[in-house]
């Protein structure tokens, strides 16, 4: 069975969690054969997978980046990320259990009480690439977590934080799973926003993301161009000089807002909701192991 996850031009914490977590939970389960495709963490429910391959959905979500896939007998859905995904795929709401990264609770102890960082900020990987967020964090006096760093590094920094301001959705998901309070920052680039509400719906979180300004003019131009792929490519290719326009003003403005968010009332799903989601995922994990053993024996 092939472990599929999204690979972008740079490593991304949320997607790379797949390669870190699933071999620990399902050792000896994965190979490079594409007759079976495992879809775990990420907005990766696309209509473009090979029609004859068996698609195993184990917590993945629909992000709205493409048309929703049409499920047939070659799709096996154990659970999905949230209610938005369940509706998009025509599934019963009971399939909306939560993001599979919640299973990190089976790999790691809850966050240690000894904290190194009073507040941390983790941007979306595109914001880390296009923005000036490390400089913003330096001005704001907030620890910067780069989502492009190795998974172990990012996990350690999240667990060592008293609170995490998260523009990266999996910064919030992992913080919540490991019981680190988090503050949701609405992604600067708008096409990454819907999936937050999908995940939150499964844990009964009343999600109210805070506005976050662009950290430089390049990031602002890219945000304005969203929805027009050709324009986005042109801005990214020819607009790098925008980083040098009003850098001090943009950084100071973003730093002031980020410092406000670090003091905002943080979020945390209820203990009942996170434990229930985790337990259901463990039951699905057992069912998957049994199903695969039966398939191999057949």
SULKA-V541069 format. One record per residue. N is the residue number from 0. RES is the residue in one letter. PHI is phi in degrees with one decimal (none if undefined). OMEGA is omega in degrees with one decimal (999 if undefined). Layout:
BEGIN
n: (N	N)
res: (RES	RES)
phi: (PHI	PHI)
omega: (OMEGA	OMEGA)
END
This chain:
BEGIN
n: (0	1	2	3	4	5	6	7	8	9	10	11	12	13	14	15	16	17	18	19	20	21	22	23	24	25	26	27	28	29	30	31	32	33	34	35	36	37	38	39	40	41	42	43	44	45	46	47	48	49	50	51	52	53	54	55	56	57	58	59	60	61	62	63	64	65	66	67	68	69	70	71	72	73	74	75	76	77	78	79	80	81	82	83	84	85	86	87	88	89	90	91	92	93	94	95	96	97	98	99	100	101	102	103	104	105	106	107	108	109	110	111	112	113	114	115	116	117	118	119	120	121	122	123	124	125	126	127	128	129	130	131	132	133	134	135	136	137	138	139	140	141	142	143	144	145	146	147	148	149	150	151	152	153	154	155	156	157	158	159	160	161	162	163	164	165	166	167	168	169	170	171	172	173	174	175	176	177	178	179	180	181	182	183	184	185	186	187	188	189	190	191	192	193	194	195	196	197	198	199	200	201	202	203	204	205	206	207	208	209	210	211	212	213	214	215	216	217	218	219	220	221	222	223	224	225	226	227	228	229	230	231	232	233	234	235	236	237	238	239	240	241	242	243	244	245	246	247	248	249	250	251	252	253	254	255	256	257	258	259	260	261	262	263	264	265	266	267	268	269	270	271	272	273	274	275	276	277	278	279	280	281	282	283	284	285	286	287	288	289	290	291	292	293	294	295	296	297)
res: (X	X	X	X	X	X	X	X	X	X	X	X	X	X	X	X	X	X	X	X	X	X	X	X	X	X	X	X	X	X	X	X	X	X	X	X	X	X	X	X	X	X	X	X	X	X	X	X	X	X	X	X	X	X	X	X	X	X	X	X	X	X	X	X	X	X	X	X	X	X	X	X	X	X	X	X	X	X	X	X	X	X	X	X	X	X	X	X	X	X	X	X	X	X	X	X	X	X	X	X	X	X	X	X	X	X	X	X	X	X	X	X	X	X	X	X	X	X	X	X	X	X	X	X	X	X	X	X	X	X	X	X	X	X	X	X	X	X	X	X	X	X	X	X	X	X	X	X	X	X	X	X	X	X	X	X	X	X	X	X	X	X	X	X	X	X	X	X	X	X	X	X	X	X	X	X	X	X	X	X	X	X	X	X	X	X	X	X	X	X	X	X	X	X	X	X	X	X	X	X	X	X	X	X	X	X	X	X	X	X	X	X	X	X	X	X	X	X	X	X	X	X	X	X	X	X	X	X	X	X	X	X	X	X	X	X	X	X	X	X	X	X	X	X	X	X	X	X	X	X	X	X	X	X	X	X	X	X	X	X	X	X	X	X	X	X	X	X	X	X	X	X	X	X	X	X	X	X	X	X	X	X	X	X	X	X	X	X	X	X	X	X	X	X	X	X	X	X)
phi: (none	-92.8	-83.2	-104.9	-153.8	-71.6	-117.0	-102.0	-67.0	-132.9	-58.4	-132.9	-49.1	-58.9	-73.8	-68.7	-55.6	-57.5	-69.6	-83.3	-88.8	-65.2	-62.6	-74.0	-87.4	-130.4	-63.0	64.9	-95.2	-110.3	-148.3	-100.7	-73.4	-99.0	-72.0	-129.9	-123.7	-98.9	-116.8	-105.3	-89.6	126.4	-87.8	-124.0	-91.1	-109.0	-86.8	-97.9	-68.8	-53.9	-60.1	-85.5	-74.4	-84.2	-101.1	-106.6	-95.5	-134.4	100.0	-69.9	-128.0	-100.5	-100.6	80.9	-75.0	-136.0	-65.3	-72.2	-69.6	-97.2	-75.7	-137.7	-66.5	-89.1	-108.8	-117.5	-107.7	-82.2	-162.8	-124.9	-67.2	-168.6	-70.4	-63.6	-64.4	-58.1	-66.1	-62.5	-99.3	72.5	-99.4	-66.6	-61.8	-65.5	-75.6	-85.6	-96.1	146.9	-70.3	-64.1	-63.3	-59.2	-67.9	-57.2	-62.0	-89.7	-110.3	-133.6	-71.7	-55.5	-54.1	-68.8	-71.1	-82.6	-102.9	-98.2	-125.1	-67.2	-146.9	-128.7	-127.3	-122.2	-82.6	-61.6	-62.0	-69.7	-68.6	-63.4	-76.0	-92.7	-92.3	-122.1	-73.5	-65.8	-66.6	-59.2	-63.9	-62.1	-67.9	-79.8	72.4	-121.7	-69.9	-98.9	-108.5	-85.1	-69.6	-92.1	-74.5	-56.2	-55.4	-58.1	-63.8	-65.9	-59.6	-63.1	-71.6	-62.2	-65.9	-91.2	-103.1	-74.4	-149.2	-120.7	-87.7	-121.8	-93.7	-77.9	-57.6	-75.2	-64.2	-72.5	-61.0	-69.2	-57.6	-63.2	-61.9	-96.4	65.7	-102.9	-56.4	-139.7	-119.9	-80.7	-107.3	-62.9	-53.3	-59.6	-93.0	-63.5	-76.0	-102.6	-88.6	-58.7	-65.2	-58.9	-69.5	-60.8	-60.4	-61.6	-62.5	-71.1	-104.4	57.7	-91.0	-83.3	-78.4	-133.2	-67.3	-89.5	-70.8	-133.6	-76.6	-64.4	-94.2	-157.2	-72.4	-62.2	-62.7	-64.2	-66.8	-65.7	-63.5	-68.8	-87.9	-56.5	98.0	-126.7	-60.0	-65.1	-65.8	-60.0	-61.6	-67.0	-62.3	-67.5	-77.5	-107.3	-104.2	-60.9	-63.9	-63.7	-58.9	-92.5	-94.2	51.2	-63.8	-62.6	-62.9	-63.4	-68.1	-62.5	-63.5	-65.7	-65.5	-62.8	-69.3	-63.6	-63.0	-62.7	-64.5	-64.8	-101.5	-71.5	-64.5	-80.0	-106.0	-166.2	-64.3	-66.9	-61.3	-62.1	-67.5	-70.7	-68.0	-65.3	-62.2	-62.2	-63.3	-61.8	-66.0	-63.4	-66.0	-66.0	-63.1	-62.9	-64.7	-63.0	-59.7	-63.8	-62.5	-68.7	-63.4	-66.8	-64.8	-68.7	-77.6	-70.4)
omega: (-178.0	175.3	-179.1	169.4	-175.0	175.2	179.4	-176.7	176.8	178.1	-179.9	-173.9	-176.2	-179.6	-177.9	174.0	179.7	-177.3	179.2	-168.6	-170.1	176.3	175.9	-177.8	-176.5	-179.4	177.7	-178.7	-167.5	173.1	-177.1	179.4	-175.5	175.2	172.1	-177.4	-177.9	-176.5	-174.5	-174.1	173.5	175.4	-167.5	177.6	-175.8	176.2	-169.5	178.1	-179.9	-173.9	-175.4	178.5	174.5	-179.2	-179.0	-177.6	-175.1	176.3	-178.8	-178.9	173.0	-174.3	-179.0	179.9	178.1	170.0	177.2	177.0	174.5	-174.6	174.9	-175.3	179.2	174.1	173.6	-175.8	174.3	174.1	178.9	-170.3	-176.1	-174.4	177.3	177.6	-179.9	179.8	-177.9	-177.6	179.4	-178.2	174.3	-176.5	178.3	177.5	-178.2	-175.2	-179.6	177.6	-175.3	177.6	174.1	179.0	170.5	177.7	176.6	-178.0	-174.3	170.8	174.2	-175.4	-178.5	-179.5	-179.8	-174.4	176.3	-173.8	178.6	177.2	178.1	176.1	174.8	180.0	167.4	-175.4	178.1	175.7	176.5	-179.7	-171.6	-174.0	179.4	-169.0	175.7	176.3	177.2	-179.0	177.6	178.9	-176.4	-177.0	-177.7	-179.9	-178.9	175.0	-179.2	-176.9	178.8	178.5	177.8	-175.1	179.9	179.6	-177.3	178.4	-179.7	-179.5	175.8	-177.5	-178.8	-176.9	174.2	177.0	179.3	168.9	-170.3	164.6	173.7	-176.0	-178.9	167.0	177.6	-177.4	-178.9	176.1	-178.9	-178.6	-177.5	173.9	171.2	179.9	-174.7	178.6	-177.6	174.1	-177.7	-179.1	179.8	-180.0	-161.4	-174.9	177.0	-169.9	-171.7	-173.6	175.6	-176.7	175.8	179.7	-176.2	-177.6	-177.8	-178.7	178.1	177.3	175.2	-171.0	177.2	-175.2	-179.6	177.4	178.9	-179.5	173.9	-177.4	172.5	-175.7	174.8	179.7	178.5	179.7	178.2	178.4	-179.9	-176.9	-177.0	-175.4	178.1	-172.4	-179.4	179.8	177.9	179.5	-179.9	179.0	-178.6	-177.6	-171.4	-172.7	-177.5	178.0	178.5	176.9	-173.6	180.0	179.5	-175.7	-178.4	-179.5	-177.7	-179.2	-180.0	179.9	179.8	-179.8	179.3	179.9	-179.8	177.2	175.1	-178.1	179.1	179.0	-178.3	176.6	-176.6	178.8	170.2	176.9	179.8	177.6	178.4	-176.3	-176.6	179.1	179.0	179.1	-179.5	-179.1	178.0	179.3	177.0	177.5	176.7	178.2	176.4	180.0	178.4	178.9	179.3	-178.7	-179.1	177.4	179.5	179.9	-179.6	-179.2	-176.1	999)
END
